[in-house]
Amino acid sequence: QNFDLNENGNSALTWKIKVPNNVSSIILKVVAKAGQYSDGEQKAIAVLPNRMLVTDAVPVFVKEGETKTFELENLKNATSTTISNVSNTLELTTNPIWEIMFALPSLKNDQNNSADVIFNKWFADVLASEIFKANPKLKTVFEEYQNKGLLNSNLEKNQELKQLLLEETPWVLESKNEEEQMSKLALLFDVNSMKNSIHQDWEDLEKLQNPDGGFSWYKGYPSSYSTSLYILKNLGKINVWLKDNVKDYQNSEQNEMVSNLIKYVDNEIEKYTSTSLSAGKENVINNWTLDYLDTRNYWEKQYPLKGKGATLKSLVKQKVKTMKITDFTFFGLHRAALLMNDYGLKEVSDKLLNYLKETSVDSKTQGVYWKQNLDDWGWFSSKVVNHAGALEAFSKLKPNDQKFIEDLKIWLITQKEVNSWGNSRGTSEVIFTILNSGKSWTNAENDKATIVWGGKELQPQTQATGYVKSTVKSDILDKNLATVTVTKPGAGIVQGGLFWQYYEDLDKIKSSENYLS
């Protein structure tokens, strides 16, 4: 364009530029010419997009005996003419047992060499061995996973989530850890490796038992009461579960270890139980007392309570009859329910369980939980451990209340972090309790589900596990893909998500109430 400029003067000129789509930067070259002379400059200028990639998602969650339909409302009701469709994806898992199986390596992979962690490494191999022994198909399933490349991180497999989350949140580190754990799952299916690992872990555990019978947190440290009690309790659980078969997983007879361990724990009770507590002047029904009595209950027939331990038991049986339910901690409620049933106080046990059931919350979609069960500091206030404890109580004392028990299990599954339930103690507690409560989740029928998406029935990628992932990449918007209907006939849950990716102008993007939890 023409312009006039006086000597030593200046002038401002403007142009309108039409920028094509899908351009991230442009080069502007401006030249001023007068007669035979010219001057100018050239600049690269970034183009800010007025569009962005959007991932819309709806969580899919279907329990036993349910048929549910899930919809991406924004896709179903889309009317914008500026939307550019990218892809539609459905990803589901129809068998919750794999959430458990994939958590086992986290117990084996813990680099902490404390006594409880070493115990849980041994415990993980015992769990895996018994699961595979009872369900031979699981080894076949693993081989199928391996052959089809499914032993990658769930987040790595889901490129839609990966783009949305992995590069923007700390989950990228969790995903890498999970992928590492998936590869270590292979060791759990190697019979020779498993046997060697079991015997090595048991040997390492024995080395950590001190001359006084207790277990130190780390080698060379004084015995720890809490660590010793934890090992004694879980050895008791495993003995009740496996009975005489437990010796298959131990290098030597456990009798000497257990006998010395009980002596240590009982001696600690003698030393630290105050006179006022054993005389009934303090609240004897506390977490500390109930945890001790609950642990000793597994071994009381072989090693009867004596001294202050026997006194505590007698006082608890006496005081619990008049104690207000609201005076119990959440830990105390489920432990006392189990103990009182074994102590012959069934009426008290039933009252505690009834209170627990009455105060539970049914989320309708993700199982049953308790609002008053909150995470806090310490073992007695771990939300997942306490929930597992309540599940154990209902499973043992109210086995016919199957729907309630299954809903409690489902909530625990939904609390799993990327690869575990927090620390090794919490993970081992949850896995053991789920596998030993309610209906079996390892039956062949539990893999089955009917999935209809976009008017077509989908088949699992793996017949044995029910893992489903289907992606439609197209620039054509298909509203039929906004809807998925899932039927779950067997025990357990179907869980996953329905995803839609598209480009849209910034001022036309709609918020969504749907989220992944």
N, C-alpha and C positions, 0 to 999 in steps of 0.2 A: 504494500500500500504506500501511497505517496504521503510525504510529510514535509513540513517546512521547519527549518532550524536556523536561528540567528547565530552569528559568531559568538563563541563562548557560551552558547545557550544549551538547554536540554529539553527533552520532550518525552512524554509517556505514551506508549502505544499498546493496544490490546488486540488479541486474536482469540477467536473461539476455535478449539481443537476437538475433533471427534476422535475419541480413543476407541479402537476396536476391542471386542471381547477377548478375554483370556490373555491379556497383555499385562505383564508385571512392571514394565518400565518402558519409557520412550526417550528418544534423543531429540532435543530441540536445538535447531541451528538458526541463529538470527544474524543477518548480514545487512548493514546499512551502506548504501552506495550513493555517491555524489560525483557526477562527471566520471573521470577515469579512476577515481579512488574509491576503495571500499574497506570496511572493517567489520568484524563480527566475532561471535563466540558460540560455543557449542556446549550443551549440558545434558547429562543423563538425569532424568526425573522419574522417581518412583510413582507408580500408579496405585493408589489405594483402592482396594476392591470395594464394590458396593454389594457384593454377594459373599456368602460363606457356605462351607460344607456343614450341613446339619445332620446329626444322628438322632433320630427319634427312636425310643425303645419302650417296650412294655414288658414287665416281668411275667413269666408264665409259671404258675404253681398249681398243681392238681394233686389232690389226695386220693387215697384208695376209695373206689366206688363212685368217683365223681366224673362228670362230663362238664367241661367248662369251655366257654368261648372267650377269646381275648382279641381286642381290636386296637389298632393304631388309629385313634380318632382323627388326627391331622391328615393321615393318608386317606382314610375313608371319606372325609369331607373336603378334600383338597379341591379348590376351584381356581387357584392362582395360575395365570398364564406364563409366569416367569420361572416356574419351578423346572429344574433340570434333574431328572431322575438319575441316580447312580446305581443303587443296588438295594435289594431286599434280602434279608437273611433270617432264618429260623434256626436256633440252636437249642437242643434239649438233651437232657439225660433222664432216662426212664428208670434207672436203678440206683437208689441212694447208697447201696453198699460200696460203690466206688468212691464216694466221698470219704468213707472210712478207710478203704484200702490205700488211697493216695495219701492219707495222713500217717500211715505206719512208718514210712521212711523218715519223717520228722523226728521220731523217737530215736531211730538209729543214727541220725545225722547230727545229733546234739554233741557239740565238741566239749561240753562241760564234763569234767571227770568226777563230779560229785557222786556220792553213793546212790542217791535217789535216781540220778540220770543213768548210771550204769545198770541199776535195777530195771529201769524202764526200757533200756536197750534189750536186756534179756527178756523182759515182758513182751516187747514187740515181736520178737522171734517166736515166742510161745504162742502168742495170738495168731500170727500168720500161719504157723504150722498147724494149729488146730482148725483154723478156718479152711485151709487147703485140704486137710485130712477129711473134714466133714463135707467139703464141696469140691470134688476133683475137677469140676468144670472150670474153676477159677484159673487153674494153670493154663488151660486151653484158651480162656478169655485173654489172659495176659499175652500169650503168644500172638493172638489175633491183634491185640493192641499194638504190639511191637512190629508186626509185619505190615500193618496199615499206617504206621507212623503216627499213632495216636498217643504215644507216650511223650507228648510235648506239653508244655504248660497250657492250661485251659485258656489263659489270657493270650498266649502266643497263637493258639489255634484260631481264636476269634479276632480276625483282623479288624472288624468293625470296632470292637471294644479297644483293641490295641491302639488304633489311631486316636480314639477318643480319650483313653485313659493313660496308657503306658507312658507316653511321652510327656504327660502333663502332671503326673502324680508320683509319689514314692512307690506306687505299685510296681513300677518297672523293676525295682530291686526284688520285690516279693516274687514277681514272675520268674526272674532268673533263678531264684532259690527253688521255686516249685519245679522248674524244668530239671534242675539238678536232682531233686528228690524223685522225680519220675524215673530218671535213669537208674537211681539206686533201688527202685522197686524191683528191678530185675534180680537183685541179690536175694530178695525174699522168696523167689521162686526157684532158686538154685539149692537143691537139697543138701549137697555137700557143704556149700558155703554157709547155709543156715545152721547146720549141725556144728560146724566149727565155731561159728559166731556165738551160738547158745552156750557152748562149753567154755569159751573164752570169757564171755560176760559173767558167767556164774563164778568162774575162777577169780576174776577181777573183783567181784562183789565180796567173795570170801576174804580176800586180802584186806578189805577195808573194815572188817570186823575187829574191834579192839579187844584186848584181854578181858576188859570188864563186861564184854558181851554186846556192847552198843556199837553202832556204826558212826564213824566220824563223817562230817560233811566232806572233807577231803583227807587224803592219806596223811598221817602224821598229826592230825588235829585231835582234840579231845572228842569223846563220843557226844553226839547230838541227840537229845531226846526226841525232837520232832522228826528228824530223819529216821531214827530207829523205829519209832512208832509207825511211820509211813510204810516202811519196808515190812514190818511185822503184819500190819493190816492187809496189805496187798498180797503177801504170801498166803495169808489166811483165805482171802478171796479165791486165789488160784487153786488152793487145796480143796476148797468146797466145790469148785468148778470141775477140776480134773481128777480129784480123789487120788487113787493109787498111781494114776498115769503121770502125775507130776514128776515122779522120779526119772521119767524119760528125758527130762530137760535139765537134770542136775548132775554134775560130775560126782557128787558125793551125797550121802544121806543128809537131808536137811535137819534131822532131829537135833544134832548137836548145836547147829547154828541157831535154830529156833529156841531151844532150851536156854542157851546163854543169852539170847536176845530178850526173852521174857524175864529172865532174872534181872537184867539191866533195867528194863522198863519198870518192873515192879519195885526195884530198889529206888529208882528216881521218884516214884510215887511216895514211898516211905519217907524219903528225904525232904520232899518239897510240899507235901500236903500239910497244910497248917493244922494245928491242934483245933483251932476254932472251926475250920471247915469240916474236919472229920468228926467233930462233936455236934455238927448240925447247926452251928450258930451263924454260918454264912450260907449264901445261896449255893447249895451243892450241885444243883442242876445247871451247870454252865457248860460252855463249849469244850473246855479243857477236860472236865470229868467225863462228859459223854463220849468224847473222842477216845479216851483211854478205855472206857468200858466197852465201847463198840469194837475196838481192836481186840481186846482180850476175849470178847464173846466168841470169836472164831476159834479160840484155843482153850476155852475154859474146861471142856471135858477132859482134855489131856493134861492141862496145867491149871488146876483150880485156883481161884483167887484166895489170897491170904492177907493177913494184916490190914493195912489201911485200904488196900484195894477192895477187900471183902467188905470193909466198913462203908466205903463209898457206895458200893452196889446196894447195900442194905438201906442206906440213907436215901438214895435216889428212888428206890422202890417205895419208900415210905412217903417222901415229900411230893412225888409226882402226882399223887392222888388228889392233892389239894392245891396244886400250883395252877395259876391262871394261864390260859393258853397265850395270852398277849405278853407274858413274861418270857416266853421262849424266843430265842433267835431263830432265824430261818433254818440254820444248820441244826439247831436243837430240835426243831419240829420233826424233821425226817429221821434223824438219828434216834430220838426218843421213841418214835413210832415203831421202829424196827426192834429196839431193845426191849420195850415194854411187852411187845408180842412174845418175844423169847423168854421174858421173865414171868410170863403167865398173866400179865395185866392187859388182857385183850380189850377191855372196855376203854382203858386209857389210850391204847394204841389206835382204836377205831375213832375216838374223839379227835385225836391229832390229825389223822388222815382226812376225816370229814372236814375239819377246818381248812386243811390245805386245799382240798377240792373246791370248797365254797369260795375261797379267796383267789382261786386261779382265774386267769383271763383267757378266753378263747379268741384268738385273732381271726378265726374263720379261714384265713388263707395260709398262715405260716405256723400253725400249731398252737399249743397251750403253754402259757408261761405265768409267772407271778410278778406283779409290779413291785412287790416288797422285796423281791430277790435282787438286790443291787450289788454291783461290783464295789469292793472296798479293799483295803489293805489286808493281806494275810489269807491263809488257806481257808479259814472259816467263812470268809466273805467273798469267795470266788463265785461269780454268777453261774458259770457253766458247771462247776463242780457241785454246787448246791443243787442245781437243777437235776444233774445226774443222780445225786443222792435221793432227791424226791422221787425220781423215776424208779430207782431201785426199790424204794419203799412200796410204791404202788404195785410194781411188778411182782414183788414177793408176797405182799399181803392182800392185794386185790387183783389177782391175775385175770379175773373174769371181766374186769372193767377195761376191755380191750381198746375201745375207741379212745378213751382218755389216755391210756398208755401210749398208743401209737401217735397221738397228737403231741405228747410230751417228747417223744423221740424226734418227731419232725422239727420241733422248735430247736432242739440241739443241733440237728443237721444244718439249719439255717444260720447258726451262730459260728460255723466254721469260718476261720479266716482263710486267706489264700491257700495255705497248706497245713494248717493245724488248728487246734483250739488253745492258742496261747502257748504256755510252757509245756514241758514233757509230762508233768504231773496231771495237768488239766486234760491234755490230749489222751493219755492212757486211761484216765478215769472215764472220759466220755466214750471212748471206743469200747472198753470192756462192758460198760453199762448198756449201751445200745445193742451190742451183740447178744447180751444175756437178758434182754427184756422184751416182753411182748412177742409179736409174731416175727418169724424169721424173715429177714430181708435178703437171704441168699438163695431162695428157691428159684427155680427156672421161671415160674410164672411171674415173678416180680419184675422181669425185664420187659414185659409186654405192655404196650399202650397203642391206642389208635390215634393217629395224628392226621388231621385233614387241614391242608393249607392251600389257599387259592383254589378250592374246589377239588383238590387232588389228595389222595391218601399217600403219605410218605412212609418209606420203609427205613428202619435203622441202618446206619452204615455197618454196624457190627451186630449180627444176630444175637450174640450172647450178652451184650452189654446194653443195647438200646441207646447208643449214642447217635444222635441225629443232628446233622448240620446240612442245610440246604441254602444255597445262595443263587439269586437270580440277578445278573448284572445286565441292565438295559437302560437306554435313555427314554424308554417309553414308560409312563406312569401307569401302573396296573393297580386299581383300587381293590381288586379281588385279593391281593396279597396283604391287605390290611387286617385280614381275619384268619385266626387259627382256632380250631376246635380240637381239644384233647380229651380222651377217655382213658382213665387208669383203673383197670379191673382188679389188680392185685395189691398186696401190701406195699407200703412205701409211698413215694412221691415221684411226680414228674416235675422237673424244674429246669428253668432256662430263660430264654428271652426271644422276643421278636423285634427285629431291627429294620429301620428304613433310613437310607442315606440319600441326601439330595442337596442340590445347590439352590439357594433362594436369595432374593434381594434382602438386604439387612432390614429394611423397614417393613418387610412383609412376613418375617419369621414369627411364628406363633409359639407362645409358651405351651408346655405340656405338663399335665399333672402326673404323667407316668414317670416312673423312675426304677432303676435297678437297685435292689436292696441287698 
